[in-house]
Amino acid sequence: MTSPDNGTTGATDLPEYAPIPQSALGPALNDQRYYVGRVERNLYWVTDGVYQSAFLTTSEGVVLFDAPPSIGPNLRSAVDEIASANGVSNRVTHLVYSHHHADHAGAASLFGGDVIRIGHEDTRRLLLRDDDPARPAPEITFRDTYTLEVGGDRVELAWRGPNHTPDNIYIHFPDHDTLMFIDVVNAGWVPIYNVNLSEDVMGYMGSSAIALSYPWTHLISGHLGRLATRDDVAVHQQYIADIEDSAREALASVDPVPFYVAAGQNMWAGVKAHLDTVTDRATAPIVAKYTGVLAAADIEEFTRTTTFQIMQSLRLDRGVGVSRPAQP
Ligand SMILES: [Zn+2]
């Protein structure tokens, strides 16, 4: 199987993909290429159609959650627009990092030196490592949980183990019926390459259930043009569970021996032929089932690379299909 746009086509010559379901799309952007909307009461979300950020307007100033550089200065415009409409302060006093990745944090430096930055202790460690002036390390850090109280509003931050990254946290707004949890669920869309570019596959796979264990109606998931619902998370969980089942079936049914016999001394040629065959077999039914259900499910490389990662996690983390010594 090859990618449909395997380096041979230009940006103006994309393959014919399935139409994007209307349900996968969000509200129209304004002339400045952003949308800002109320989630509940004084909690707002901002999107450029690809990335999402959020902010609380409080009596003591604005608390910003993530600063994606693709939205960039439009974050300032969105805060100003809402603050002016509601007659509240537009001064950003706090910035909370969901995780250290530059695509969600790279506009952090736009909000000046006197902003109080808050994040997980591993976010601080990773940002100090990355040494990127656009992403100053948080001064306030926590290990397990942190309650942020500003101007009478309360936000509960929690680290529940590694998933997309070692430091990706759950941001719960208990008084706004909302959870912010970034880079795991794409509402109405498949995850992109390699389990949505995630580092801990088992942590990623388990994180949706943790997200659902919180009470909320609105999920700010970090990407694309609309908020997510609990149903979106359920569909995502089913997609991942189907991949796991399909990968287990393929591991059990593809006999590796003939590939290694055919490869002779080139062991890695045998590995490639075997694992490619398992991955292709596991991927095909998922692409067929989810095309028309999740947007971009027919971009096979996304499901294929995610399936490969989950199949490897089944082997390496859980020992599925890995031969064991006979028990005495
Ligand atoms: Zn990320």
Boltz pocket constraint, residues with backbone or C-beta under 6 A from the ligand:
constraints:
  - pocket:
      binder: B
      contacts: [[A, 99], [A, 101], [A, 104], [A, 164], [A, 165], [A, 183], [A, 197]]
      max_distance: 6.0
